[in-house]
Amino acid sequence: MTAAPPRAAALTAAALALTACSGGNAASDDGKSFTYWSMWKENEPQAQVLAQAVADFEKETGIDVTVQWQGRDVLKKVVPALRGGDVPDLVDQEEAGVRANLVASDQFRDLTAVYGAEVPGSGKKVSDVIADKYTGTLKKDGKFFLVPYEIIGNGLWFDGSKLPGTAPKSWDELAGLFAKAKGEGRAPIALDADIPYYNAYWTVGALGAGKVDELAKDKTGKAWDAPEVRATLAKVKDLVDKKYFIDGYDGSKWPAVQEKWAQRQADFLLMGSWAPSETGPKAAQGFQFTFAPLPGAKTTVPVSNLGFAIPKPAKKAAAAEKFIAYFLKDTHLSKISTTAKNLTPNPALPVPDDLKGLGTALESLPVSRPIDGIDEIPGYAEEAFYPVNDQLIKGKTDIDGFLSQLAEKQANYWKKNG
C-alpha cells in the first residue's frame, strides 16, 4: 500500500504532539512507514473498515503501511518475535489477550501520549472520544497499553417480538421466566456447552463482578467453600437439575445450539454482542435481537475492549501512534458500528439497531470484565476453572464435587505458578 500527497495540517499537529511525548526507538523511526499485524482476516467487516482507513491514512500522510491480516492468533506470532525477531509496529487484539501476551511480560509500549494526542481535524483529544468507563482496566502501573476501537458487551439475548416486557431485575425473576418457558413447553436456555467460556458466563455472572477474581487468587483453593458461594452455585446447579438448558446442549458442537436459539427453539442466550451478527443469517423471520443484563449478585455489563497495542521493541512506533489517533476519527470509527455492526468506545457515535438495548444498559450500569478477568491469569482458566465448571454446567458433578475438584486444581496451579 503506497501513497504520496502531503499530510493534512491537523494530522501533522497530532503527529508532532505524539513525537514529542513518545520514547522508544526514535533513532530508527523515520516516521515514513510502519508494519501492522491485525487480528482480523481480510474478508471480515472490521478488516474492510481498517483497510479503508489505512488507504486513506496513506493518501493523506504519505506514510506507507504494511498490513498482514493474521487472524485471532496474531499475538501467538508476536510473542516469539519478542525474543529477537522483527516485531510488528502495531497490533490489535482483545484486551485480555494483550494483557496476557504483552503486558504480563512488560513488552508493551506506553500509549499515554496517544490518549493526549488530537484526533485529526476534530479539535478533540483521543481521551475525549473514548468513554472513561472503558479505560479503567487498560493501564499497568499508570501506563496505557491499549487504545480501544470496539466494545463487546455480554448479557442475555432474546427475541423481543416473542418475549416483550422489562428485563429481569433479579436472579429469582429470571428463574421465574425460565420456569414459565419450561411450563409452556419451550426450552428456556440455549448453550453450546463445548465452549468452556460460554459455560463460565453462567457461574461467573451469578457470583457477580469481582467475586471469581478474588476466589481464583486464593493459593489453597479453599476460599470457594463459603456459604454465600455455595448458595449461588446452588442457583446455577438448579438450571441443570430443572432441565432449563436445551436438550442436547451438553453434547453440542458450536454453533448448532445458538443457531437453534435464533430459530426460536430456545428463549434465552447468554452471549457477547457478536450474537446478532453471528446468528443473524440463521434467524427466524421477524426475530428482534433484544438485550438484557444478567442479574447476578452484582448486576453489571461485562465488557471487553478490542483495540490497538504497540510491542515494546517496535521500531516504527511513532508512525503507528499517528495511525491510532487517525482511526479514532468519526469517519472511520463510526464504520465499526455501521459496517461491522459493533459498538465503539465513543458514545457520540451511532449504535447498531440490534445492539440498542446493550447501548442503553451501558449508559446506566457499571462495567466489569468478562469471566471476571480470570482469563488474564495465564493458564488458570484452562487448567483449573474451566474443566471443573464444565462438569457442573453439564450435570456431571454436584456442588461438593465442584468445590473439592476446584480446590485441588487451583492449589496445584498456584504451586506451579507461585
C-alpha positions in Angstrom: 0.0 0.0 0.0 1.5 3.3 -1.1 0.5 6.9 -1.4 2.0 10.3 -1.8 0.1 13.6 -1.1 1.2 15.9 1.8 -0.1 15.5 5.3 -3.2 17.3 6.5 -2.3 20.1 8.9 -4.4 18.7 11.7 -2.7 15.3 11.4 0.7 17.0 11.4 -0.1 18.7 14.7 -1.2 15.5 16.2 2.0 13.8 14.9 4.2 16.4 16.4 2.5 16.0 19.8 3.0 12.3 19.7 6.6 12.5 18.6 7.4 14.9 21.4 5.8 12.7 24.0 7.0 9.3 22.8 10.1 7.5 23.8 11.5 4.3 22.4 13.3 3.7 19.1 13.4 7.3 17.9 16.8 6.9 16.1 15.4 4.2 13.8 12.0 5.7 13.4 11.9 7.9 10.4 8.1 8.3 10.6 7.6 7.3 7.0 6.3 3.7 7.4 5.1 1.0 9.8 4.0 -2.6 9.9 0.6 -3.6 11.2 -0.4 -7.2 12.1 -4.2 -7.4 12.5 -6.4 -9.9 14.4 -8.9 -9.8 11.6 -8.9 -11.9 8.4 -9.1 -9.9 5.2 -12.8 -10.8 4.4 -14.2 -9.7 7.8 -16.1 -6.4 8.1 -13.7 -5.0 10.6 -10.8 -5.7 8.3 -12.6 -3.9 5.5 -13.1 -0.8 7.7 -9.5 -0.8 8.8 -8.2 -1.4 5.3 -10.1 1.7 4.1 -8.7 3.7 6.9 -5.2 2.6 6.1 -5.7 3.6 2.5 -7.0 7.0 3.5 -4.1 7.4 6.0 -1.5 6.6 3.4 -3.1 9.1 1.0 -3.3 11.9 3.5 0.1 11.4 5.2 2.4 9.7 2.7 3.2 7.1 5.3 3.5 3.6 4.0 1.6 0.9 6.0 2.3 -2.8 5.5 -0.7 -4.8 6.8 -0.8 -8.5 7.5 -4.3 -9.9 8.2 -3.1 -12.5 10.7 -6.4 -13.6 12.4 -7.2 -14.3 16.0 -3.8 -15.9 16.8 -1.8 -12.8 15.9 -0.3 -12.5 19.3 1.0 -16.1 19.2 3.1 -14.9 16.3 4.2 -11.7 18.0 5.4 -13.4 21.2 8.2 -15.4 19.6 9.4 -12.3 17.7 9.8 -10.5 21.0 12.7 -12.8 21.7 14.9 -11.3 19.0 12.9 -11.3 15.7 11.3 -8.4 14.0 8.0 -7.4 15.7 5.2 -5.5 14.1 4.9 -1.9 15.0 1.2 -2.1 15.6 -1.1 -5.0 16.6 -4.8 -5.2 17.6 -6.4 -7.8 19.9 -8.9 -8.2 22.7 -7.8 -6.6 26.0 -7.2 -9.9 27.9 -5.0 -11.2 25.1 -2.9 -8.1 25.1 -2.6 -8.2 28.9 -1.6 -11.9 28.9 0.9 -11.7 26.0 2.4 -8.3 26.2 1.6 -6.6 29.5 2.4 -9.6 31.8 6.0 -9.7 30.4 6.3 -5.9 30.2 6.6 -5.9 26.4 4.1 -3.2 25.7 4.7 0.5 24.7 3.1 3.1 26.9 0.3 4.7 24.9 -0.4 7.6 27.3 0.8 10.0 24.7 -1.7 8.7 22.2 -4.6 9.5 24.6 -3.3 13.0 24.8 -3.0 13.4 21.0 -5.5 15.1 18.8 -7.9 13.1 16.7 -7.0 14.8 13.4 -9.4 17.5 12.4 -11.7 17.1 15.4 -10.3 19.6 17.9 -10.6 16.7 20.4 -8.1 14.5 22.1 -8.2 10.7 21.8 -9.2 10.7 25.5 -12.1 12.9 24.7 -13.7 10.5 22.3 -13.3 7.3 24.4 -15.7 7.0 27.3 -13.8 6.9 30.6 -15.8 3.8 31.8 -14.0 1.7 29.2 -10.4 2.7 30.1 -10.2 1.7 33.7 -8.7 -1.7 33.0 -6.3 -0.5 30.3 -3.4 0.5 32.4 -0.5 -1.1 34.1 1.5 0.9 36.6 -0.2 4.0 35.3 0.7 3.3 31.7 -1.9 2.7 29.0 -1.3 -0.5 27.0 -4.4 -0.4 24.7 -6.4 2.2 22.8 -9.9 0.6 22.1 -11.9 0.9 18.9 -14.5 -1.7 19.5 -16.5 -2.6 22.6 -18.0 -6.1 23.3 -20.7 -6.4 25.9 -22.1 -9.6 27.4 -25.5 -10.4 28.6 -28.8 -12.2 27.9 -30.2 -12.1 24.4 -33.8 -12.9 23.4 -36.4 -12.4 20.7 -38.2 -9.2 21.7 -41.0 -9.9 19.2 -41.9 -13.0 21.3 -40.8 -12.1 24.8 -41.8 -8.5 25.3 -41.5 -6.8 28.7 -38.9 -5.4 31.0 -35.6 -7.1 31.7 -35.4 -9.3 34.8 -34.1 -7.3 37.8 -33.1 -10.3 39.9 -31.9 -13.9 39.5 -35.2 -15.1 41.1 -37.2 -13.1 38.5 -35.0 -14.6 35.7 -35.5 -18.1 37.1 -39.3 -17.4 37.1 -39.1 -16.7 33.3 -37.2 -20.0 32.8 -39.8 -21.9 34.8 -42.6 -20.2 32.7 -40.9 -21.2 29.5 -40.4 -24.8 30.6 -44.0 -25.0 31.8 -45.2 -23.8 28.4 -43.1 -26.4 26.6 -40.2 -24.3 25.4 -36.5 -24.6 26.1 -35.5 -21.7 28.4 -31.8 -21.5 27.6 -29.6 -22.2 24.6 -26.0 -23.1 25.3 -23.2 -24.6 23.2 -21.5 -26.3 26.1 -18.5 -27.3 24.2 -17.2 -23.7 24.6 -15.8 -23.5 28.1 -16.1 -19.8 28.5 -19.7 -19.8 27.4 -20.3 -22.2 30.4 -18.3 -19.9 32.6 -20.5 -16.9 31.8 -23.3 -18.5 33.9 -21.3 -19.3 37.0 -19.2 -16.1 36.9 -22.2 -14.0 36.2 -24.3 -15.5 39.0 -21.5 -14.9 41.5 -21.1 -11.2 40.5 -18.3 -9.0 39.4 -15.1 -9.3 41.4 -16.0 -12.5 43.3 -14.4 -15.1 41.0 -11.3 -12.9 40.5 -11.0 -12.8 44.3 -11.6 -16.6 44.8 -9.2 -17.5 42.0 -6.3 -15.8 43.7 -6.6 -17.9 46.8 -3.5 -20.1 46.8 -5.2 -23.0 48.7 -8.4 -23.1 46.6 -10.4 -23.5 49.8 -11.9 -20.0 49.7 -14.5 -21.3 47.3 -16.1 -23.3 50.1 -18.0 -20.5 51.7 -21.8 -20.3 52.5 -22.5 -17.5 50.1 -20.6 -19.2 47.2 -22.5 -22.5 47.9 -25.8 -20.7 47.8 -25.0 -19.1 44.4 -23.7 -22.3 43.0 -26.9 -24.0 44.0 -28.8 -21.5 41.8 -26.6 -22.4 38.9 -26.9 -26.1 39.6 -30.7 -25.6 39.6 -30.6 -24.6 36.0 -29.2 -28.0 35.2 -31.4 -30.0 37.6 -34.6 -28.4 36.3 -33.5 -29.0 32.7 -33.6 -25.4 31.7 -30.8 -25.8 29.2 -32.0 -27.0 25.7 -31.9 -30.8 25.1 -28.5 -31.8 23.8 -26.6 -28.8 25.0 -24.0 -30.9 26.8 -23.1 -32.7 23.6 -23.5 -29.9 21.2 -20.9 -28.7 18.7 -20.8 -24.9 18.3 -22.7 -23.2 16.6 -25.5 -25.7 16.5 -27.4 -24.6 19.6 -27.0 -20.8 19.1 -28.5 -21.3 15.7 -31.4 -23.2 17.2 -31.9 -20.2 19.5 -32.0 -17.9 16.5 -34.7 -20.2 15.1 -36.8 -19.7 18.2 -36.1 -23.2 19.6 -35.0 -21.7 23.0 -35.8 -18.4 24.7 -32.5 -17.0 26.1 -28.9 -17.0 25.1 -26.1 -15.7 27.3 -23.5 -14.3 24.9 -21.4 -11.4 23.8 -22.6 -8.7 21.5 -21.4 -10.7 18.5 -24.6 -12.8 18.9 -26.8 -10.8 16.5 -24.2 -10.7 13.7 -23.1 -14.3 14.2 -26.6 -15.8 14.3 -28.4 -13.3 12.2 -28.1 -15.3 8.9 -29.9 -18.2 10.6 -32.5 -16.1 12.5 -36.2 -16.7 12.0 -38.2 -14.1 10.1 -39.0 -11.2 12.3 -36.6 -12.1 15.0 -35.8 -9.0 17.1 -32.4 -9.2 18.9 -33.0 -7.8 22.4 -30.5 -7.5 25.2 -30.8 -7.6 29.0 -28.1 -7.6 31.6 -27.7 -10.9 33.5 -28.9 -10.1 37.0 -26.2 -11.7 39.2 -25.0 -10.9 42.7 -23.9 -7.6 41.2 -25.6 -6.5 38.0 -23.0 -5.2 35.6 -22.3 -5.4 31.9 -19.2 -7.5 31.3 -17.2 -5.6 28.7 -14.2 -6.4 26.7 -12.2 -3.8 24.7 -10.7 -4.6 21.3 -8.1 -2.2 20.3 -4.5 -1.2 19.3 -1.3 -2.0 21.1 2.3 -1.5 20.2 5.0 -4.1 21.2 7.8 -2.5 23.2 10.6 -3.3 20.7 8.6 -1.7 17.8 11.0 0.3 15.6 8.3 2.4 13.8 6.2 3.2 16.8 5.7 6.9 16.1 4.0 6.3 12.8 1.9 3.6 14.3 0.7 6.0 17.0 -0.3 8.5 14.4 -2.5 5.9 12.8 -4.2 5.0 16.1 -5.2 8.7 16.6 -6.3 8.9 12.9 -8.5 5.8 13.1 -10.4 7.4 16.0 -11.9 10.0 13.6 -15.6 9.8 13.4 -15.3 9.0 9.6 -13.5 5.7 10.3 -14.6 4.7 13.8 -18.3 5.1 13.0 -17.9 2.3 10.4 -17.2 -0.2 13.3 -20.9 0.5 14.0 -22.4 0.9 10.6 -20.4 -1.6 8.6 -19.1 -4.1 11.2 -22.3 -3.8 13.3 -20.5 -3.4 16.7 -20.3 -0.9 19.4 -17.5 1.7 19.6 -16.0 3.3 22.7 -17.3 6.7 21.5 -20.7 7.2 23.0 -21.5 10.0 20.5 -21.4 7.6 17.5 -24.3 5.5 16.3 -25.3 2.2 17.9 -26.4 -0.6 15.6 -30.1 -1.3 15.8 -29.6 -4.9 17.1 -27.4 -3.5 19.9 -29.5 -0.6 21.1 -30.5 -2.5 24.3 -26.9 -3.1 25.1 -26.1 0.6 24.4 -28.8 1.6 26.8 -27.5 -0.8 29.5 -24.0 0.6 29.2 -25.3 4.1 29.8 -26.7 3.3 33.2 -24.8 0.2 34.6 -21.2 -0.2 35.7 -19.0 -2.4 33.5 -17.0 -5.4 34.6 -14.6 -7.8 32.9 -15.8 -10.9 31.0 -15.4 -14.0 33.2 -14.1 -11.6 35.8 -10.7 -11.3 34.3 -9.6 -14.9 35.2 -8.6 -15.4 31.6 -5.9 -12.8 32.3 -4.2 -15.2 34.8 -2.1 -17.1 32.4 -3.3 -20.7 32.2 -5.6 -20.6 35.3 -8.9 -20.8 33.5 -7.8 -23.7 31.3 -6.0 -25.7 34.0 -8.3 -25.1 36.9 -11.6 -23.4 36.5 -12.9 -24.4 33.0 -12.6 -28.2 33.5 -14.5 -28.2 36.8 -17.1 -25.6 35.8 -17.8 -27.6 32.6 -18.6 -30.6 34.9 -21.0 -28.5 36.9 -22.8 -27.0 33.9 -23.1 -30.4 32.2 -24.6 -32.0 35.3 -21.6 -34.3 35.8 -20.8 -33.2 39.3 -22.6 -31.7 42.3 -21.6 -28.7 44.4 -19.4 -30.7 46.7 -17.6 -32.2 43.8 -17.2 -28.8 42.1 -15.6 -27.3 45.3 -13.3 -30.2 46.0 -12.1 -30.6 42.5 -11.5 -26.9 42.0 -9.7 -26.6 45.4 -7.3 -29.3 44.3 -6.7 -28.0 40.8 -6.4 -24.4 42.0 -3.9 -25.3 44.7 -1.8 -27.2 42.1 -1.9 -24.3 39.7 -0.5 -21.9 42.3 2.1 -24.4 43.4 3.4 -24.4 39.8 2.9 -20.7 39.2 3.8 -19.1 42.5 
